[in-house]
Amino acid sequence: MQSQITIRPAVEADFQAVARITVDSYLAAGYFDSADHPYMQQIQDVAARAAKATIWVAERDRQVVGSVTLALAGEPFADIALPDELEFRMLVVDPAVQRSGAGKAMVEAIIAHAKSLEGITGVALTTGGTWESAHGLYRKTGFKRVPERDWLIPGTDIKLLVYRLDVQPT
């Protein structure tokens, strides 16, 4: 039986693990060919991200096994959030433990958090068009596609897909 997953805010001691897991999972999924890609360099700077956004980690047996970045509309890491939405980005799980429940635990924690925020009626996210395992997780946790909000990464022909889940405050 797998031990329990804990979701908690990232602390500075987690940043190296968050950077490694982010790079490993993006490369393993084929999102990028190299950790040297400019976007990959940017997402490895976890301290800079943490200064402008909320980062959570998933932990099992005192090991960080995943992370996610949260943002509200108008914040530097919000790409698509509307004023009534909590957006999450860069949800990653260490490739060595993918499909062990860490991704689902993070999504469920995000949904619960969104319900506790005043004025928030939805959770939104962007994902790549070919990222089928991510799509499956989002569908299983109740997210619906919002194709009219899909967008292209600036300067590329890479289309990103938007999902949203309506939430009722608790």
N, C-alpha and C positions, 0 to 999 in steps of 0.2 A: 504494500500500500504506500502511495506517495505521501510524504509529509505535507503539512499545511503550508499554503502560500500566504504570506503577509504582504499587504500593499501599504506603503508608507512614503512620506516625502523623502526625496533624495537629500543626502547630506554630502558635504565635500568629499568625505572618504569614499563615497560611491562613484564619484565622477569618472575615475579611470575604468571601472567595470562597465559603466553606462556607455562610455565611448567605445570600448572593445565590443560589447554586445551589439551596439548599433551598427558598427562597421561589419562585424561578422555576419549579422543577419541580412544586411543589405547586399553584401557580396554573395552570400549563400543563395539568396533569392534571385540573383542575377540582375538586380536593379542597376548596378554599376559594375564596370570591369575592373576598377582600381580604387584603392583607398585614397589615391592622390587626386581624384576628381575634385574640382572646387567645392561642390556641394558636400561631398564626403568629408573634406577638410573642415567645412563649416560645422557639420553636425558632430564632429569629434570634439569641438570646443564646448564641452559640457558646462564649464564654469561660466562662459559668456551666455549660454542659453539659460542657465539657472538664474542669472542676474536679471533676466527679462521675462521669465516664464516660470510656471510651476512644473517641476519634474517629480514624478513618482517612480518608485522602484517596486518590483515584485521580488520577494525574498523567500527562499526555501532553505531551511537548515543553515541560516545565517549567511547564505550566499545570494548575491544579487543575480537573478536569472532573467530579468526583463526591466523595461522602463517605458515611460510614456510622458509626453509633454502636453500640458493643458494650457489653454488660452481663452480669454474672453474677447469679444469684439473690441477692436481698437488697440489691443495689446500687440507688441512687436511680433509675436509668433502666431498671431491669428491670421490665417489666409482667407478663410471663408465665413467665419462666425458672423451671424446676424446678431443684432443687439440682444435677442432673447435666447442665444445659444451658448453653450459651452462647447468649444472645439478641442478635439485631441489630435495630436500629430505624433509621428515617429514612435508608434507603438511597436516595440521590438521584444522578441524573446530569444535568448541564447539558442543558436541552432542545435546545440547539444541536448537541449531539453524541450524543444518545440513539441507541441501537441501533448503537453503534460498538464495543461490547465492554467498556466500562468497568464496567457493572453486573455482567456475568458475571465479570469479573476480580476485583471486590470480593467476590462471593459465593464464588468459588473460594479466595481468600485467607482468608476467614472460616472456611471448612471446614477448610483446612489448619491454621489456628491452633487451632481447636477440637480437632483430633486431637492437638495437642501439649500440651494442658492436662490435667493429672492430674485424674481423677474426672469428666471431661466425656465423656458418651456420645451427646450430641445437640446439634443447633443448632436453635433455635426462632425464629420470627418471627411478627409480626402484620401483616396487610395489610387494606386496605379491600375490601369485597365486590365493588366494580365496577372494581377496578384490574387489568384483564385483562392488560396488558403485564407487570405485576409477577408475576401468577400464572404466566404463561408462562415467565418467567425461572426462577421457583422450581421449577416442574415439570421444566424442562430440566436443572436442576442437581441433581435427585434428591429434592427435598422432597415430602412427602406431606401432604395435608390431615389435620388432627386436629379434626374438627368438634365433638367433645365439649368442646374447650377454647375455642371461640369465645366472645366476650364483647362486651358493650355498653360504649361509651364512657360513663362515669358522667354522669348527667344528660341523656342523649340517647337516641334510638332507633337510633343508628348502630351496626350490628353489625360487628365486626372478626373476620376469619378467621385461624385459627392454622395454620401449617405447621411441620413438623418433619422433620429429616433425622437418621437415626442415623449416628453416626461411630464408627469403631474407632480407638483410640489408635495412634499410629505408634511 
